[in-house]
Amino acid sequence: MHAWSARAGYRFPREVIAGAVRWYLRYGLPYSDVEELLAGHGVTVDGVTIDRWVQTCAEARRGRASRLVLCCRGRVGVGQ
């Protein structure tokens, strides 16, 4: 188990959690499909757990994305 996962109270490695959240957010998969994908990789997890991961990680990603937009505002010229 990774140190990040153990300290944060997560049972699964960071890569598993990030992969599940990525599949859900990027491809718009329902939790049941994400469960099946993880099961195909030998990870048994419930849809409620995936929902908690998405809620936690999406909030963190949203915060980073908004800081990036604020940081880059006015610096990127598209079509110039």
Summary of the structure (lengths in Angstrom):
residues: 80
radius of gyration: 15.8
end to end distance: 48.1
largest distance: 49.6
contacts: 175
relative contact order: 0.11
helix: 70%
strand: 0%
